């Protein structure tokens, strides 16, 4: 892999991360915020794989598998939390949850 191909992969990874970050900051729907964090994880995974392939070691692939496992655990917890919050207030708007009372 040469440096030009590495730059293309890094640009795609950065674009995925930025799209996810913009989606997380702008949108107030909990499902969209959750999907935006997953998009940011995938952008980081693309960069890790690209660096691993460029330097010729398996470190990038190992870290990518770890990121995907953490993302899967986060997805299951977040989805359960979103369902619980929807049952409580019947809305997925994040602004409805600004004032949490115990």
Secondary structure in CASP SS format (residue, H / E / C, confidence):
PFRMAT SS
TARGET T0000
AUTHOR 0000-0000-0000
METHOD secondary structure of the structure
MODEL  1
X C 1.00
X C 1.00
X H 1.00
X H 1.00
X H 1.00
X H 1.00
X H 1.00
X H 1.00
X H 1.00
X H 1.00
X H 1.00
X H 1.00
X H 1.00
X H 1.00
X H 1.00
X H 1.00
X H 1.00
X H 1.00
X H 1.00
X H 1.00
X H 1.00
X H 1.00
X H 1.00
X H 1.00
X H 1.00
X H 1.00
X C 1.00
X C 1.00
X E 1.00
X H 1.00
X H 1.00
X H 1.00
X H 1.00
X H 1.00
X H 1.00
X H 1.00
X H 1.00
X H 1.00
X H 1.00
X H 1.00
X H 1.00
X H 1.00
X H 1.00
X H 1.00
X H 1.00
X H 1.00
X H 1.00
X H 1.00
X H 1.00
X H 1.00
X H 1.00
X H 1.00
X H 1.00
X H 1.00
X H 1.00
X C 1.00
X C 1.00
X C 1.00
X H 1.00
X H 1.00
X H 1.00
X H 1.00
X H 1.00
X H 1.00
X H 1.00
X H 1.00
X H 1.00
X H 1.00
X H 1.00
X H 1.00
X H 1.00
X H 1.00
X H 1.00
X H 1.00
X H 1.00
X H 1.00
X H 1.00
X H 1.00
X H 1.00
X H 1.00
X H 1.00
X H 1.00
X H 1.00
X H 1.00
X H 1.00
X H 1.00
X H 1.00
X H 1.00
X H 1.00
X C 1.00
X C 1.00
X C 1.00
X E 1.00
X H 1.00
X H 1.00
X H 1.00
X H 1.00
X C 1.00
X C 1.00
X C 1.00
X C 1.00
X C 1.00
END
